[in-house]
């Protein structure tokens, strides 16, 4: 059993924003695994498949970012999954634009979606794939507004390869590769 969660906000107005990098990435994972988000369960749009006889669930919480934990908790409970079988993909302003960082566990940092998940699961012990979007020149726009702003063309050139790399890492996780393996293979910058 594997659960792969991409974080974002469900409304159309949030498409192609920095805060939806988790949704953008998990859509690429779905393409790689040839599955579609055709069900709703546990407050999430989900896609299900099997790889090597093992169930794989991809999920996009529909709770909005700050309540992501409600959906993730329900998913883990419903599918009776161990936290070692969960990986969460999300945007991270603490990493430079285009950087991908995979970790086995850790704090939420400045990310409200991750804070919600950690609070609802009562644990930091689950893997995560972070896609960085901190600009080289700090934005004059307050962070709360910047995360919800549309991704520009120049930024897309760095974030496209980063989300592709993050999606490959998640697909490898779905296929049974260990977190240690995907950390060694995919951590770093896209140049």
C-alpha positions in Angstrom: 0.0 0.0 0.0 1.3 3.4 -1.0 -0.5 6.8 -0.5 0.9 9.8 -2.5 -0.7 13.1 -1.7 -0.2 16.3 -3.6 -1.2 19.5 -1.8 -3.0 22.5 -3.3 -6.3 24.3 -3.5 -9.1 22.9 -5.5 -10.7 25.9 -7.2 -9.9 26.8 -10.8 -8.6 30.2 -9.7 -5.7 28.5 -7.9 -4.5 26.5 -10.9 -0.9 27.3 -11.9 -0.1 29.1 -8.7 2.9 28.4 -6.5 0.8 26.9 -3.7 -0.6 24.3 -6.2 2.8 22.8 -7.0 1.7 19.7 -5.2 -1.3 19.3 -7.4 0.8 20.1 -10.5 3.3 17.4 -9.6 0.7 14.7 -8.6 -1.0 15.3 -12.0 2.3 14.3 -13.6 2.5 11.3 -11.3 -0.9 10.2 -12.5 0.2 10.6 -16.1 3.3 8.4 -15.5 1.1 5.7 -13.8 -1.6 6.0 -16.5 -4.4 6.7 -13.9 -7.1 9.4 -13.7 -8.5 11.2 -10.7 -12.0 9.8 -11.2 -13.3 9.3 -7.6 -13.8 11.3 -4.5 -13.1 9.7 -1.1 -11.8 11.0 2.2 -12.3 14.7 1.2 -10.0 14.2 -1.8 -10.0 13.5 -5.5 -8.3 10.2 -5.8 -6.8 7.9 -8.4 -6.2 4.2 -7.6 -4.0 1.6 -9.3 -1.9 -1.5 -8.5 1.8 -1.8 -9.1 3.3 -5.2 -8.6 0.2 -6.3 -6.9 0.4 -3.4 -4.3 -2.4 -0.8 -4.1 -1.3 2.7 -4.9 -3.6 5.7 -4.1 -2.9 9.2 -5.5 -4.8 12.0 -3.7 -5.5 15.7 -4.1 -7.2 17.0 -0.9 -10.3 19.1 -1.6 -10.2 20.7 1.9 -8.1 23.7 0.8 -4.5 23.9 1.9 -4.8 24.9 5.5 -7.1 21.9 6.3 -5.1 19.3 4.3 -4.6 17.2 7.4 -8.3 16.3 7.6 -8.2 14.6 4.3 -4.8 12.9 4.8 -5.9 11.6 8.2 -9.0 10.1 6.6 -7.0 8.5 3.8 -4.5 6.9 6.1 -7.3 5.6 8.4 -9.6 4.4 5.6 -6.8 2.5 3.8 -5.2 1.3 7.1 -1.9 2.6 5.8 1.3 2.8 7.8 2.9 6.3 7.9 6.0 4.7 6.2 3.7 4.2 3.1 2.7 7.9 2.9 4.5 10.6 0.9 3.3 14.2 0.6 4.3 16.6 -2.2 4.1 20.3 -1.6 5.5 23.7 -2.5 8.2 25.2 -0.3 9.3 28.8 -0.1 12.2 27.8 2.0 13.9 26.2 -1.0 15.2 28.0 -4.0 13.2 28.1 -7.3 13.4 24.7 -8.9 15.1 22.9 -6.1 13.7 19.4 -5.1 14.2 18.1 -1.6 13.0 14.7 -0.3 13.1 13.8 3.4 11.9 10.9 5.5 10.4 13.1 8.1 10.6 16.6 9.6 8.8 19.7 10.8 6.2 21.7 8.8 8.5 24.7 8.4 6.4 27.6 7.2 3.9 25.5 5.4 0.3 25.6 6.8 -0.8 22.5 4.8 2.0 20.4 6.4 1.2 21.9 9.8 -2.4 20.6 9.4 -1.2 17.2 8.4 1.3 16.8 11.2 -1.3 18.0 13.7 -4.0 15.6 12.4 -1.6 12.6 12.2 0.0 13.6 15.5 3.4 12.7 13.8 6.2 14.2 11.7 7.3 10.7 10.7 6.2 10.5 7.1 8.1 11.2 3.9 7.7 14.4 1.9 8.8 15.8 -1.5 9.3 19.6 -1.4 9.4 21.7 -4.6 11.1 25.0 -4.0 9.8 28.3 -5.4 11.8 31.0 -3.6 12.8 33.6 -6.2 16.4 34.7 -6.7 15.3 38.3 -6.0 12.9 38.5 -3.1 9.4 39.4 -4.1 8.0 42.7 -2.9 4.6 40.9 -2.6 3.8 39.6 0.9 4.4 35.8 1.1 0.7 35.1 1.8 -0.1 36.8 -1.6 3.0 35.5 -3.4 2.1 31.8 -2.8 -1.2 32.3 -4.5 0.1 34.3 -7.5 0.3 32.7 -10.9 3.6 31.1 -12.0 5.3 33.3 -14.6 7.0 32.1 -17.9 10.5 32.4 -16.5 9.6 30.6 -13.3 7.9 27.8 -15.3 11.2 27.1 -17.1 12.6 26.1 -13.7 9.5 24.6 -12.1 8.6 22.4 -15.1 11.7 20.3 -14.7 11.4 20.4 -10.9 7.9 19.1 -10.8 8.9 16.5 -13.4 11.7 15.3 -11.2 9.5 15.3 -8.1 6.9 13.3 -10.1 9.6 10.7 -11.1 10.5 10.4 -7.4 6.9 9.9 -6.4 6.4 7.3 -9.2 9.5 5.4 -7.9 8.0 5.5 -4.4 4.8 4.1 -5.8 6.8 1.3 -7.5 8.3 0.3 -4.2 11.6 2.2 -4.1 12.7 3.2 -0.7 12.7 6.8 0.5 16.5 6.5 0.9 16.8 5.5 -2.8 14.6 8.4 -4.0 16.5 10.9 -1.8 19.8 9.9 -3.3 18.5 9.9 -6.8 16.4 13.0 -6.9 17.5 15.5 -4.2 19.0 18.7 -5.5 18.7 21.5 -8.0 17.5 21.6 -11.5 20.1 23.4 -13.6 
